[in-house]
Amino acid sequence: MADATYLQWPFFEPRHRVLAESLEAWCADALRSIDHRDVDGSCRELVSELAKGGWLRYVVTAEHGGMFDTLDVRSLCIIRETLARHDGLADFAFAMQGLGSGTISLFGTKAQKEGYLPDVVAGRRIAAFALTEPTSGSDVANMEMSARLHAGEYVLNGDKTFISNGGIADYYVLFARTGEAPGAKGISAFLVDAGTQGLDDSERIQAIAPHPLATLRFRDCRIDAQQLVGTRGSGFAHAMATLDVFRPTVGAAALGFARRALDEATQRAVSRRLFGSALAANAVTQSKLAEMVLDVDASALLIYRAAWTSDTRGGRNSGEAAMAKLHATEAAQQVIDKAVQLFGGLGVVRGVTVESLYREVRALRIYEGASEVQKLIIARQHLAPYARQLS
């Protein structure tokens, strides 16, 4: 059982502790029977189970079937941390329902919210967030995907790649260049239903940890002008605001992976005997465990500070979110690597928990803003008071 004493920190309210306890019990029961051999089928089943459990209520607002009047980032982080500790694919399924609906929740019209969000909560629609392109991953403002307004429709042309839930999603929140200005100011957000003529989402990508992942190709794909989300030309800002909400939750997923690795490594160190005594009695092992404990607690502090800031202070929390995401994902990689080392040869055998965690955690340092991008965000915020001296 992972340490839960952090829930007594002042970042949390009683409802957060109730949430963590309830979800822990649900995971122990509901996730035991999921068959991961069919990844697409497993994701669909997990979305359905998460909906039945009421957990998808946390990804939208109360007005459309959600839990709270505004998205509660602390709750989102607790859920992702707990799910990731139990089952990486369950965390993925939950996260994408949130990320793929977040832009609608924040910027959608009344009709868009009513048309999509209740289905997200009920698990009737699987959501996706289509931002990355073959030539513009971290450099979002350099995207080439175009959306041309013609006779009351937007005509979409271009490619998106590494799109989570690609191929199984029922709709995509898509970002494309509408050309109001160069760079970031000429991008808009759209809702595109799967099956729309001119959209091909059949090209799948096989990743290190199996998840639904695809390249999307748009060739004269026509959508109604009413599918524009938010303000035309503000798509970049809409995407960044959505990521500000969900970046701390990526850190929370990494934290869940790290906590599981620490638990597994501790049990291994206590039960494994080496040279006549428990592995845990060895000073080198104790040093590794101490480093892992420190990394886990430091990550938790940064994650829940960022989440608390978002929930209680309002406005953007880009700096806090970037620090949480950066530290938690990088630290989780190190924690899991140490766990694999403590398992020895068994740690690299497919199907052993720490081996699975090793594959699961790697992508978190890349998606929703690579570690290098998070460093740029942190540095820019730190240097903002010195802008005149730098020009």
MOFENVEN-V585206 format. One line per field, one symbol per residue. ss: DSSP state (a for helix, b for strand, c for the rest). burial: b if it has 9 or more other C-alpha atoms within 8 Angstrom, else e. Layout:
BEGIN
ss = ???
burial = ???
END
This chain:
BEGIN
ss = ccccaaaacccccaaaaaaaaaaaaaaaaaccccccccaaaaaaaaaaaaaaccaaaaacbaaacccbccccaaaaaaaaaaaaaacaaaaaaaaaaaaaaaaaaaaccaaaaaaaaaaaaaccccccbbccbccbcccaaacccbbbbbccbbbbbbbbbbbbccccccbbbbbbbcccccaaaabbbbbbbcccccbbbbbbccccccccbbbbbbbbbbbbaaabbccccbaaaaaaaaaaaaaaaaaaaaaaaaaaaaaaaaaaaaacbbccbbaaacaaaaaaaaaaaaaaaaaaaaaaaaaaaaaaaccccaaaaaaaaaaaaaaaaaaaaaaaaaaaaaaaccccaaaaaaaaaaaaacccccaaaaaaaaaaaaaaaaaaaac
burial = eeeeeeeeeeebeeebbebbeebbebbbeebeeeeeeebbebbbbbbbbbbeeeebbbbbbbebbbbbeebbbbbbbbbbbbbbbbbbbbbbbbbbbbbbbbbbbebbbeebbbebbbbbbbbebbbbbbbbbeebeeebbbbbbbbebeeebbbbbbbbbbbbbbbebbbbbbbbbbeeeeebbbbbbbbbebebebbebebbbeeeeebbbbbbbbbebbbebebbbbebbbbbebbebbbbbbbbbbbbbbbbbbbbbbbbbbebbbeebeeeebbbeeeebbebbebbbebbeebbebbbbbbbbbbeeeeebebbbbbbbbbbbbbbbbbbbbbbebbeeebbeeebebbbbbbbbbebbbeebbbebbbebbeeeeeeeeeeeee
END
